[in-house]
Amino acid sequence: MIEFSLWFFVLVANFLILFFVLNAILFKPLAKVLEDREGAIDGALNEAKAMTVSKEESIARFNSELLSTKNRAKEIFDLLKEEGLARQKEVLSKTEAEAVDMIEKARKELYTETEKAKTELKAGIERLSEEIVGKLVKT
């Protein structure tokens, strides 16, 4: 059978004292450090998840703003293109009108010069025919 001597109780007492002392000095602080570490890791993971969500929201917002800006730029480009075409038509019609005016002016000048030349030729022909008739009659 088991004998319970004084040393047994001394060893049990020593074990219990050592257990409580080590528990207070070593195990509880170590457990607290491990809990704090786990809490910090969980906090960092939650923060990383939140940052990922924030990043995705920012990217989505950026893409929507980029699309909106591209659409607005396309609208402005189309508007400026239409304005340019309208301005081009206006300048072409104005230039065409000036060209038509210049052609009409040139035609009028040609007509005037032609009439003037005809008149001068008729006068010259009459004078020439009178000279010819005068020379023929004298002979």
C-alpha positions in Angstrom: 0.0 0.0 0.0 0.9 3.6 -0.3 2.6 5.2 2.6 2.1 8.8 3.2 5.1 10.2 4.9 6.0 13.7 5.7 8.0 14.0 2.5 4.9 13.3 0.4 3.1 16.2 2.0 6.2 18.4 1.6 6.4 17.5 -2.1 2.7 18.1 -2.6 2.9 21.5 -0.8 6.0 22.3 -2.8 4.2 21.4 -6.0 1.2 23.5 -5.1 3.2 26.5 -4.1 5.3 26.2 -7.2 2.2 25.8 -9.3 0.5 29.0 -7.9 3.7 31.0 -8.1 4.5 30.0 -11.6 0.9 30.5 -12.6 1.0 34.1 -11.2 4.4 34.9 -12.5 4.7 33.0 -15.8 1.5 31.4 -17.1 -1.0 34.3 -16.6 1.3 36.9 -18.2 2.1 34.6 -21.0 -1.5 33.8 -21.6 -2.3 37.6 -21.6 0.5 38.2 -24.1 -0.8 35.5 -26.4 -4.4 36.9 -26.1 -3.1 40.4 -26.9 -1.2 39.0 -29.8 -4.3 37.2 -31.1 -6.3 40.4 -30.7 -3.7 42.4 -32.5 -3.7 39.8 -35.4 -7.5 39.8 -35.5 -7.5 43.6 -35.5 -4.9 43.8 -38.3 -6.9 41.3 -40.3 -10.1 43.3 -39.8 -8.3 46.4 -40.8 -6.9 44.8 -43.9 -10.3 43.6 -44.9 -11.7 47.1 -44.3 -8.9 48.5 -46.4 -9.6 46.0 -49.2 -13.2 46.9 -49.2 -12.3 50.6 -49.2 -9.8 50.0 -52.0 -12.4 48.2 -54.1 -14.9 51.0 -53.5 -12.3 53.6 -54.5 -11.5 51.6 -57.6 -15.1 51.3 -58.5 -15.7 55.0 -57.9 -12.5 55.9 -59.9 -13.7 53.7 -62.8 -17.2 55.3 -62.8 -15.7 58.8 -62.7 -13.3 57.8 -65.5 -16.2 56.5 -67.6 -18.2 59.7 -66.8 -15.2 61.8 -67.8 -14.7 59.8 -71.0 -18.3 60.3 -71.9 -18.2 64.0 -71.2 -15.0 64.3 -73.2 -16.7 62.5 -76.1 -19.7 64.8 -75.8 -17.4 67.9 -75.9 -15.4 66.4 -78.8 -18.6 65.8 -80.7 -19.9 69.3 -79.9 -16.7 70.9 -81.0 -16.6 68.7 -84.2 -20.2 69.9 -85.0 -19.2 73.5 -84.3 -16.1 73.0 -86.5 -18.2 71.6 -89.4 -20.7 74.4 -89.0 -17.9 77.0 -89.1 -16.4 75.2 -92.1 -19.7 75.3 -93.9 -20.1 79.0 -93.0 -16.6 79.8 -94.3 -17.1 77.8 -97.4 -20.4 79.4 -98.2 -18.9 82.9 -97.5 -15.9 82.1 -99.7 -18.2 80.7 -102.4 -20.3 83.8 -102.3 -17.2 86.0 -102.6 -16.0 83.8 -105.5 -19.4 84.2 -107.2 -19.3 87.9 -106.7 -15.8 88.1 -108.1 -16.9 86.0 -111.1 -19.9 88.3 -111.7 -17.7 91.3 -111.4 -15.2 89.8 -113.8 -18.1 89.0 -116.3 -19.4 92.5 -116.0 -16.0 93.9 -116.6 -15.5 91.6 -119.6 -18.9 92.6 -120.9 -18.1 96.2 -120.5 -14.7 95.8 -122.2 -16.3 93.7 -125.0 -18.9 96.4 -125.6 -16.3 99.1 -125.5 -14.1 97.1 -127.9 -17.2 96.6 -130.2 -17.9 100.3 -130.1 -14.3 101.2 -130.9 -14.2 98.6 -133.6 -17.5 99.9 -135.2 -16.1 103.4 -135.0 -12.8 102.2 -136.5 -14.6 100.2 -139.2 -16.8 103.2 -140.2 -13.7 105.4 -140.3 -11.8 102.8 -142.3 -14.7 102.2 -144.7 -15.0 106.0 -145.2 -11.2 106.1 -145.9 -11.5 103.2 -148.3 -14.6 104.8 -150.0 -12.7 108.1 -150.1 -9.7 106.5 -151.7 -11.7 104.6 -154.2 -13.8 107.6 -155.2 -10.6 109.7 -155.6 -9.1 107.3 -158.0 
